[in-house]
Amino acid sequence: MAIRLTSSQRAAVYKQIFLLNRSFHLIVQRLDDLAQTRIFSARDMREVRGLAQEVQLEINTTLLGPLDSLEHDDWGEFGKVRIAMEKRLRDPDDVFIHAEERRKELAREGRKSRRKTPAS
């Protein structure tokens, strides 16, 4: 069963992910502040900061995977609406206009290719 989100639900989900990432940003900032005290070894602080960022990336990867699928599914679905609208709004004579433009384009290409071939 495909998950469907309203615009409001989608905004709420992305807001929570933003808040989660902002929290990790603050954690990394606090670790940088602690590193400045020189109480802790630079290597330990680098490793702890790396661990925090690794957890952040793992969480993002886990959470964003299903959202990526959801976004692609919705894009396809809403794209159908746009295509139907464009089809409805299309002038029936457009096909003749495009055919005439294509005929002229092919004629130009034919003249160019004849110019490029050496005379026999």
Phi and psi in degrees as a GROMACS rama.xvg file:
@    title "Ramachandran Plot"
@    xaxis  label "Phi"
@    yaxis  label "Psi"
@TYPE xy
-75.9509  137.387  ALA-2
-81.2145  136.039  ILE-3
-121.84  134.717  ARG-4
-121.68  140.188  LEU-5
-76.0333  168.31  THR-6
-59.457  -38.3944  SER-7
-66.2985  -43.7471  SER-8
-64.8236  -41.2107  GLN-9
-61.4188  -45.2068  ARG-10
-61.4682  -40.2486  ALA-11
-65.2361  -41.3075  ALA-12
-63.9365  -48.2919  VAL-13
-66.6025  -31.7952  TYR-14
-64.8081  -42.9054  LYS-15
-63.854  -39.4631  GLN-16
-65.9907  -40.5689  ILE-17
-59.2476  -47.1427  PHE-18
-62.4497  -38.5225  LEU-19
-62.0089  -46.6497  LEU-20
-66.7478  -36.2165  ASN-21
-64.0541  -37.4856  ARG-22
-63.3668  -42.3075  SER-23
-63.4866  -38.9268  PHE-24
-58.8396  -43.3675  HIS-25
-66.0212  -37.5248  LEU-26
-61.4597  -46.4286  ILE-27
-63.2484  -39.406  VAL-28
-61.615  -43.0797  GLN-29
-64.8708  -38.4224  ARG-30
-64.0068  -39.6191  LEU-31
-62.6254  -40.5671  ASP-32
-62.0283  -43.0153  ASP-33
-65.0928  -35.9747  LEU-34
-63.3197  -32.4441  ALA-35
-67.3897  -21.9522  GLN-36
-71.1365  -19.9307  THR-37
63.7849  15.1445  ARG-38
-74.6075  -34.4259  ILE-39
-104.207  151.336  PHE-40
-67.7986  145.896  SER-41
-60.5658  -39.1083  ALA-42
-63.1588  -45.6343  ARG-43
-60.7956  -42.5027  ASP-44
-67.1703  -39.8861  MET-45
-62.1688  -42.5354  ARG-46
-67.5994  -42.7044  GLU-47
-65.8865  -41.7751  VAL-48
-61.868  -43.3233  ARG-49
-61.9268  -39.9245  GLY-50
-63.2739  -43.2592  LEU-51
-61.7221  -43.1384  ALA-52
-70.1005  -33.4104  GLN-53
-64.7823  -43.0838  GLU-54
-62.3343  -41.5719  VAL-55
-58.2856  -47.2302  GLN-56
-65.4959  -38.3227  LEU-57
-63.746  -43.4099  GLU-58
-63.5995  -46.6162  ILE-59
-59.188  -44.5813  ASN-60
-61.0815  -43.4136  THR-61
-65.8898  -42.5677  THR-62
-77.0469  -36.1389  LEU-63
-80.2502  -20.4044  LEU-64
-56.6553  -56.5716  GLY-65
-63.4516  -32.355  PRO-66
-67.9172  -35.977  LEU-67
-61.5122  -45.5424  ASP-68
-62.4621  -42.712  SER-69
-61.714  -44.6848  LEU-70
-62.683  -42.8827  GLU-71
-64.8446  -41.0777  HIS-72
-62.2676  -45.817  ASP-73
-66.0339  -37.0532  ASP-74
-60.3251  -44.8981  TRP-75
-63.0917  -42.4835  GLY-76
-66.273  -48.3273  GLU-77
-73.1758  -25.3477  PHE-78
-62.6159  -34.0773  GLY-79
-62.054  -37.1486  LYS-80
-63.9342  -45.2225  VAL-81
-63.7401  -44.2338  ARG-82
-62.0056  -43.0905  ILE-83
-62.974  -40.7332  ALA-84
-63.8942  -46.2174  MET-85
-61.7853  -39.0807  GLU-86
-64.6784  -42.1387  LYS-87
-63.9616  -38.634  ARG-88
-84.2819  -12.6184  LEU-89
-65.8321  136.343  ARG-90
-74.4127  129.818  ASP-91
-58.1336  -27.0118  PRO-92
-78.5414  -8.55067  ASP-93
-57.0294  -35.8972  ASP-94
-61.6861  -36.4807  VAL-95
-71.803  -37.8501  PHE-96
-63.6335  -46.1292  ILE-97
-64.5339  -37.0167  HIS-98
-65.2862  -42.0923  ALA-99
-65.2748  -41.668  GLU-100
-62.6014  -40.2842  GLU-101
-68.0002  -39.6482  ARG-102
-60.5602  -43.7109  ARG-103
-65.0007  -40.7278  LYS-104
-61.5862  -45.9086  GLU-105
-64.1495  -37.6748  LEU-106
-64.1543  -42.8933  ALA-107
-61.9682  -44.1876  ARG-108
-62.9172  -37.6276  GLU-109
-64.0928  -41.1381  GLY-110
-65.83  -40.2595  ARG-111
-63.7574  -43.3408  LYS-112
-69.7628  -32.9949  SER-113
-67.7738  -34.6741  ARG-114
-66.6906  -34.3423  ARG-115
-76.1516  -25.9231  LYS-116
-79.7202  133.718  THR-117
-67.6155  147.33  PRO-118
-69.6018  139.039  ALA-119
